[in-house]
Amino acid sequence: MDQKVKWQLVIAIFALCWMIYLLLPSFPAQRDLSQLFEPFSSEPVNLVFLMIIFLAFAVGLTDVSEAAYRQIRRLKWFRPRLGEVLITRGYITKEELETALEEQKLRLGDVLLHSERISEAELEEALKIQKVQPSKRLGALLIELGHCTEKDIQWAYHRINRKLGKILIEQGLITEYDLKRVLGRMWYSRHTGY
C-alpha cells in the first residue's frame, strides 16, 4: 500500500468516525454514548478530544489494514505467476506463453522423439514393453533396448525440468536480464507488499 493510498484511507476512516458521531442522536441509546464522547464540560475541549481519538483510531485501523494487506499478498494463491507478469508487462504474448507451457508439459518420449534421438518405431516398441512391465521406467527400457544412451535420458530429463523462464530465454522471447528484472520485482512486491 503506497503512502497516498494510506493517507486516503486514514482520511476516509476519520470522516466515517465523524459521520457516525453526528448520526448518534438518531440512535435510541444516544444518552449513554454521548457521555462516552463528551467527557469534558467544555465543548471546544470535547471537539479537540474527539479529533485526537478519531485520528488515532483512523491511523491505527489503517496500520492494521496495511499489515493484513501485506500478509494476504504473501499467500501463494495471491501472487501472480511469471507468465502473467510477462504478458502484463508486454514481454510476451499469451500465445507465446502457451507455446512455452506446452513445451514444459512434454514427456520423456516426446522430448527424445522431437530431438531425433529415437525414432517413432523405437518409442512405440518401448511403450509396448512398458504396458506389459509397468514397473519399468521408459528411460531404462530405451537404454536396455539400445535405442539411446544414459546421456540421452539425462539430457531429456534436463529439458523436461526446465523452468518457464529458461524456456522463454531459449526461444529468444526474453533476455536473461529481463527475466532477472521481472523476478526481482515479483520477489520485492511479495516481501514488501508493494
NUMARKE-842716 format. One line per 4 residues: their letters; for each residue z negated, x, y of N, C-alpha, C, O, CB. Coordinates in steps of 0.05 Angstrom, whole numbers. Last residue first. Glycine has a CB too. Layout:
% NUMARKE-842716
A) Z,X,Y,Z,X,Y,Z,X,Y,Z,X,Y,Z,X,Y; ...
//
This chain:
% NUMARKE-842716
YGTH) 38,88,-83,58,85,-61,86,89,-71,105,87,-56,52,104,-38; 1,100,-121,5,72,-115,25,67,-93,28,44,-84,-21,59,-108; -7,150,-142,-18,144,-116,-16,115,-108,-30,105,-91,-4,161,-95; 17,151,-192,-10,162,-189,-23,156,-162,-47,158,-159,-10,191,-194
RSYW) 67,127,-186,49,117,-207,20,126,-202,2,111,-207,59,127,-234; 89,157,-145,83,129,-140,65,118,-161,48,100,-155,109,113,-138; 95,207,-173,78,205,-149,70,176,-143,47,170,-137,93,216,-125; 130,193,-214,103,203,-220,85,199,-197,62,190,-199,104,232,-229
MRGL) 175,179,-183,163,159,-201,134,168,-208,117,151,-209,180,156,-227; 185,228,-158,178,205,-142,165,183,-159,146,170,-150,203,193,-128; 198,258,-204,176,266,-186,167,243,-169,143,238,-166,184,289,-169; 244,233,-222,219,233,-239,195,240,-223,173,229,-227,223,252,-263
VRKL) 278,245,-179,271,217,-185,246,216,-202,228,199,-197,295,204,-200; 279,302,-183,271,289,-158,262,260,-164,242,251,-153,295,289,-138; 299,311,-234,272,320,-227,261,306,-202,238,299,-200,272,351,-223; 350,288,-228,331,277,-247,303,285,-241,285,269,-241,339,287,-276
DYET) 373,321,-189,369,293,-183,348,280,-202,331,265,-194,396,278,-186; 373,370,-217,358,368,-193,352,338,-186,330,331,-180,373,381,-169; 410,359,-258,382,364,-265,363,361,-241,341,352,-243,379,392,-278; 452,304,-237,446,333,-240,417,335,-248,401,316,-246,451,348,-214
ILGQ) 488,252,-272,468,261,-253,464,291,-257,472,302,-278,441,246,-256; 532,250,-304,528,228,-286,506,234,-265,507,223,-243,519,203,-302; 546,284,-345,555,291,-318,550,269,-298,562,269,-276,584,298,-318; 527,279,-395,550,263,-389,561,268,-360,582,258,-353,544,233,-392
EILI) 481,310,-390,503,319,-408,529,304,-402,551,315,-404,496,316,-437; 451,276,-358,459,302,-348,483,313,-364,502,322,-352,436,323,-349; 443,233,-392,457,229,-367,467,255,-355,489,256,-343,440,214,-347; 413,259,-432,439,247,-439,455,243,-413,479,250,-413,436,220,-453
KGLK) 366,271,-403,383,293,-415,411,283,-422,431,297,-417,369,304,-441; 347,220,-391,355,238,-370,373,261,-380,393,267,-367,330,251,-357; 334,199,-443,355,187,-427,365,207,-405,389,210,-401,346,162,-413; 323,251,-492,314,231,-473,337,222,-456,358,236,-454,290,241,-455
RNIR) 342,261,-560,345,268,-531,335,244,-514,338,221,-522,374,274,-524; 342,253,-614,316,252,-600,318,259,-570,298,263,-558,297,271,-613; 395,261,-631,383,234,-633,358,232,-615,353,211,-602,376,226,-662; 401,316,-626,418,298,-610,406,270,-609,406,257,-588,446,296,-622
HYAW) 365,333,-665,361,341,-637,377,322,-618,367,314,-597,369,370,-632; 390,313,-710,364,302,-702,357,309,-673,345,293,-658,342,312,-720; 436,346,-709,439,317,-706,412,304,-697,412,287,-680,449,305,-732; 412,397,-717,428,392,-693,430,362,-688,427,353,-665,456,404,-696
QIDK) 391,388,-768,373,394,-746,387,389,-719,375,377,-701,363,423,-747; 439,381,-797,420,360,-796,401,364,-772,395,345,-758,404,358,-822; 463,432,-790,477,407,-780,457,384,-777,458,369,-758,500,400,-800; 426,464,-816,431,467,-787,444,443,-775,437,434,-753,448,492,-782
ETCH) 433,449,-868,407,443,-855,410,445,-825,398,429,-810,385,463,-866; 502,425,-873,480,444,-876,455,434,-863,454,414,-849,489,471,-864; 541,377,-912,532,390,-887,509,409,-893,498,410,-915,525,370,-866; 556,365,-964,573,355,-942,565,368,-915,582,368,-897,571,325,-940
GLEI) 527,375,-1009,543,397,-998,561,389,-975,579,403,-968,560,409,-1020; 491,340,-1030,519,336,-1037,537,358,-1026,561,359,-1034,528,309,-1027; 445,359,-1004,448,361,-1033,477,359,-1042,486,373,-1060,431,340,-1047; 457,343,-951,454,372,-958,458,376,-988,473,394,-996,427,383,-949
LLAG) 457,288,-957,481,301,-947,481,331,-953,501,343,-959,484,297,-917; 403,280,-973,426,274,-991,451,288,-983,466,298,-1000,431,243,-992; 375,295,-928,371,310,-952,394,305,-972,404,323,-985,344,303,-966; 393,255,-892,399,283,-887,396,300,-912,413,318,-917,380,294,-865
LRKS) 373,208,-916,402,212,-914,408,242,-909,427,252,-921,413,196,-891; 320,214,-963,330,212,-936,359,220,-935,369,236,-950,313,231,-917; 300,175,-1018,314,199,-1009,324,194,-980,336,173,-974,338,206,-1028; 283,125,-1032,263,144,-1023,275,170,-1012,262,185,-998,244,151,-1046
PQVK) 326,96,-1052,318,92,-1024,297,112,-1014,293,114,-990,307,64,-1021; 374,104,-1091,350,120,-1088,339,118,-1059,342,137,-1044,355,150,-1096; 413,67,-1081,402,69,-1108,376,84,-1107,357,77,-1122,422,83,-1127; 424,77,-1028,417,50,-1036,404,50,-1064,386,34,-1069,443,32,-1036
QIKL) 439,131,-1029,413,124,-1017,405,95,-1024,381,90,-1026,415,127,-987; 489,128,-1051,468,140,-1067,440,132,-1056,421,128,-1071,471,171,-1067; 515,104,-1007,514,90,-1033,492,102,-1051,478,86,-1064,542,93,-1048; 509,144,-969,496,118,-965,494,102,-991,474,88,-996,510,102,-943
AEEL) 541,184,-989,513,189,-987,497,163,-983,475,160,-994,507,208,-963; 592,159,-986,581,168,-1012,551,172,-1011,537,163,-1029,595,194,-1020; 596,151,-931,595,128,-949,584,135,-976,568,120,-988,623,115,-952; 600,205,-914,578,188,-905,574,164,-924,552,158,-932,582,178,-876
EAES) 648,219,-938,624,233,-945,599,217,-937,579,216,-952,623,261,-932; 684,184,-912,681,182,-941,655,196,-950,641,186,-967,705,195,-955; 681,204,-860,672,176,-865,667,173,-895,648,159,-903,692,156,-855; 656,272,-859,678,251,-858,665,224,-864,642,222,-873,701,258,-878
IRES) 617,312,-814,622,299,-840,644,279,-837,650,271,-815,596,286,-852; 625,331,-765,611,349,-783,612,338,-812,609,353,-831,582,354,-774; 645,301,-722,663,310,-743,651,332,-761,665,350,-771,689,321,-730; 612,275,-689,616,303,-683,635,317,-703,640,341,-702,589,318,-683
HLLV) 611,225,-713,624,228,-687,629,257,-680,649,263,-665,608,215,-665; 581,239,-760,608,229,-762,624,233,-735,646,243,-736,608,199,-769; 531,252,-739,546,272,-755,576,264,-757,593,282,-756,534,275,-783; 518,204,-714,520,228,-699,536,249,-713,554,262,-702,492,239,-693
DGLR) 518,168,-758,536,164,-736,540,190,-720,563,197,-713,526,142,-718; 475,189,-789,503,188,-800,523,185,-778,544,198,-779,506,165,-820; 431,181,-753,439,207,-763,468,207,-773,483,225,-765,420,215,-785; 448,133,-701,433,142,-724,445,168,-734,467,177,-726,433,121,-746
LKQE) 442,118,-631,458,127,-654,440,137,-676,418,149,-671,478,149,-645; 415,105,-585,409,89,-609,425,98,-634,421,87,-655,416,60,-603; 434,137,-545,407,142,-554,401,127,-580,384,136,-595,387,134,-533; 482,113,-535,483,139,-548,455,146,-559,452,160,-579,492,160,-528
ELAT) 464,67,-509,477,64,-536,478,91,-550,474,92,-575,506,53,-532; 446,91,-462,426,79,-480,438,75,-508,424,78,-528,416,53,-469; 495,105,-440,476,126,-447,455,116,-467,447,130,-485,462,137,-422; 517,54,-432,531,73,-449,512,95,-458,512,103,-482,555,86,-434
ELEE) 480,32,-396,483,20,-422,497,39,-442,490,40,-465,499,-6,-420; 490,66,-352,463,66,-365,466,54,-393,455,66,-412,443,49,-348; 542,51,-339,536,79,-347,509,81,-361,506,96,-381,537,97,-323; 532,-2,-324,549,4,-347,545,32,-358,544,37,-382,579,0,-340
KTIY) 502,4,-278,490,-9,-301,506,-3,-327,494,1,-348,488,-40,-297; 512,70,-251,517,41,-252,503,30,-277,494,45,-294,548,34,-252; 471,119,-216,488,110,-238,493,80,-236,479,66,-221,476,117,-265; 447,125,-165,457,149,-180,476,141,-202,496,155,-207,433,163,-193
GRTI) 425,84,-135,453,89,-133,463,114,-148,486,122,-143,461,91,-105; 373,67,-140,378,88,-120,408,97,-119,415,114,-103,361,113,-126; 378,31,-182,370,22,-156,376,42,-134,384,34,-112,340,16,-156; 392,66,-224,411,45,-215,404,36,-187,422,34,-170,411,21,-235
LVEG) 345,96,-228,370,109,-223,392,90,-213,408,96,-196,380,124,-248; 308,55,-241,305,70,-216,331,84,-209,339,83,-185,282,91,-218; 327,40,-291,326,20,-270,324,34,-243,338,26,-223,302,1,-273; 320,88,-321,346,76,-317,347,57,-294,366,57,-278,355,63,-342
LRPR) 263,93,-320,280,113,-307,308,101,-301,318,105,-279,283,138,-325; 227,32,-304,239,52,-323,258,70,-308,269,62,-287,252,38,-347; 168,19,-266,197,17,-271,206,38,-290,195,60,-291,213,18,-245; 106,-5,-288,122,18,-280,152,13,-285,159,3,-306,113,43,-294
FWKL) 81,-46,-312,88,-49,-284,107,-28,-275,122,-31,-256,63,-49,-267; 67,-33,-363,87,-54,-360,96,-57,-332,116,-70,-326,76,-80,-370; 27,7,-355,53,14,-365,74,-7,-360,97,-1,-354,51,20,-395; -10,9,-294,-5,-3,-320,23,2,-329,42,2,-313,-11,-33,-320
RRIQ) -12,27,-243,-14,47,-264,-10,36,-292,-6,51,-311,-42,60,-263; -13,-19,-211,11,-2,-211,11,19,-233,32,28,-242,14,12,-184; -66,-35,-219,-44,-51,-231,-18,-34,-232,-4,-36,-252,-39,-77,-215; -91,3,-187,-97,2,-216,-75,-13,-231,-66,-6,-252,-124,-11,-221
RYAA) -71,-9,-137,-66,17,-148,-70,17,-179,-55,29,-194,-83,38,-135; -92,-61,-130,-64,-57,-130,-56,-31,-143,-37,-29,-159,-53,-58,-101; -147,-50,-129,-136,-66,-151,-106,-62,-153,-95,-61,-175,-143,-96,-146; -148,-21,-81,-157,-8,-106,-146,-23,-130,-137,-11,-149,-187,-6,-107
ESVD) -132,-61,-45,-115,-37,-48,-123,-22,-74,-105,-13,-88,-119,-18,-24; -174,-98,-50,-147,-106,-57,-129,-82,-62,-113,-81,-81,-134,-124,-35; -215,-67,-30,-217,-76,-58,-189,-84,-67,-181,-78,-90,-237,-100,-60; -197,-62,23,-201,-38,6,-202,-45,-23,-190,-31,-40,-226,-23,15
TLGV) -197,-116,39,-172,-101,38,-175,-76,21,-156,-70,5,-164,-94,67; -252,-126,37,-234,-141,19,-207,-127,16,-195,-127,-5,-231,-170,28; -268,-91,79,-278,-88,52,-260,-102,31,-254,-90,11,-306,-99,49; -242,-113,123,-237,-86,115,-245,-81,86,-231,-69,71,-251,-65,134
AFAL) -265,-165,123,-236,-162,121,-229,-134,112,-212,-130,95,-223,-168,148; -320,-153,130,-311,-168,106,-281,-163,102,-273,-159,79,-318,-198,109; -318,-129,181,-328,-114,158,-319,-127,132,-310,-113,113,-358,-111,159; -300,-174,210,-283,-150,209,-292,-132,185,-275,-122,171,-286,-134,235
FIIM) -343,-209,203,-316,-217,194,-298,-192,191,-282,-190,172,-303,-237,212; -385,-179,228,-387,-188,200,-359,-194,189,-352,-185,167,-405,-213,197; -365,-173,280,-371,-150,264,-371,-157,235,-360,-143,218,-398,-137,273; -360,-227,296,-336,-209,296,-341,-185,279,-323,-177,264,-329,-201,325
LFVL) -413,-244,292,-392,-255,274,-367,-238,273,-355,-234,252,-385,-284,283; -435,-213,333,-445,-211,306,-424,-221,286,-419,-208,266,-472,-227,303; -408,-233,377,-404,-205,370,-413,-201,341,-400,-186,326,-421,-187,389; -428,-286,375,-400,-281,374,-394,-252,365,-378,-247,347,-386,-287,401
NVPE) -483,-278,382,-473,-290,357,-444,-285,353,-435,-279,331,-479,-320,356; -482,-260,434,-491,-242,413,-482,-252,385,-474,-236,368,-522,-239,413; -463,-305,462,-447,-281,461,-456,-261,439,-439,-248,427,-449,-267,488; -508,-342,450,-480,-347,439,-463,-321,440,-449,-316,420,-467,-369,455
SSFP) -573,-327,428,-552,-323,449,-524,-326,437,-518,-314,416,-555,-295,463; -605,-329,384,-605,-352,402,-584,-350,424,-577,-370,436,-633,-353,416; -577,-312,319,-588,-305,346,-587,-329,364,-571,-347,360,-573,-281,358; -551,-330,274,-579,-321,272,-593,-315,298,-617,-314,300,-580,-297,254
EFLQ) -505,-365,256,-516,-363,283,-546,-355,282,-563,-371,288,-513,-390,298; -492,-370,203,-473,-356,221,-483,-354,249,-469,-341,266,-447,-370,220; -536,-398,182,-528,-373,170,-510,-357,189,-513,-332,191,-513,-377,143; -534,-445,210,-558,-427,213,-551,-399,202,-561,-379,212,-582,-439,198
SLDR) -488,-467,191,-489,-459,219,-513,-441,224,-511,-423,241,-490,-483,237; -500,-482,138,-482,-459,143,-483,-449,172,-480,-425,177,-453,-467,136; -533,-526,146,-543,-503,131,-526,-478,137,-536,-456,140,-543,-509,101; -498,-560,174,-523,-550,187,-534,-526,172,-543,-507,185,-544,-573,187
QAPF) -455,-572,139,-450,-556,163,-476,-545,175,-476,-522,184,-436,-573,184; -443,-600,93,-466,-582,93,-465,-563,117,-473,-540,115,-467,-566,67; -394,-627,103,-419,-642,103,-444,-623,105,-463,-630,118,-422,-659,79; -346,-598,148,-359,-599,122,-386,-613,124,-400,-610,144,-362,-570,110
SPLL) -329,-592,200,-318,-615,185,-330,-617,157,-325,-637,143,-288,-612,183; -352,-545,220,-363,-571,229,-352,-595,213,-365,-616,212,-358,-576,258; -317,-505,197,-343,-511,186,-355,-538,195,-366,-552,179,-363,-489,193; -271,-487,221,-269,-512,206,-296,-521,195,-298,-543,183,-249,-510,184
LYIM) -286,-439,242,-280,-461,261,-278,-488,247,-282,-508,260,-255,-455,277; -290,-410,194,-314,-414,211,-310,-437,230,-328,-453,234,-320,-388,227; -237,-409,178,-257,-423,161,-282,-429,178,-294,-450,175,-264,-405,137; -215,-379,219,-206,-407,215,-226,-422,198,-232,-445,204,-178,-407,201
WCLA) -242,-330,213,-247,-346,237,-238,-375,233,-251,-394,243,-232,-334,261; -221,-315,163,-250,-319,166,-256,-336,191,-273,-354,190,-264,-291,169; -167,-310,178,-175,-330,158,-205,-336,160,-213,-359,158,-167,-322,130; -170,-265,211,-162,-291,222,-170,-314,204,-179,-335,213,-131,-291,227
FIAI) -184,-227,171,-202,-232,195,-195,-259,207,-214,-274,214,-198,-209,216; -139,-229,139,-165,-237,128,-185,-243,150,-200,-263,149,-177,-215,109; -101,-210,175,-98,-236,163,-124,-246,152,-131,-270,155,-77,-236,141; -120,-159,187,-118,-179,209,-116,-207,197,-128,-226,208,-93,-173,226
VLQW) -116,-135,136,-142,-137,150,-141,-158,171,-160,-175,173,-149,-109,163; -60,-139,129,-78,-153,111,-106,-156,123,-118,-177,121,-80,-139,84; -43,-104,168,-35,-132,169,-52,-149,152,-59,-172,159,-5,-135,160; -65,-56,148,-76,-68,173,-67,-97,177,-82,-113,188,-67,-52,197
KVKQ) -33,-51,102,-62,-52,100,-74,-65,125,-91,-82,123,-74,-24,96; 18,-46,122,12,-69,106,-19,-73,104,-29,-95,104,24,-66,78; 11,4,149,20,-20,164,12,-46,148,1,-64,160,50,-19,169; -2,39,108,-22,33,129,-14,8,144,-32,-8,152,-24,56,148
DM) 20,16,42,21,33,65,2,23,87,-8,1,86,49,36,76; 0,17,-23,0,0,0,0,18,25,-18,35,28,-25,-20,0
//
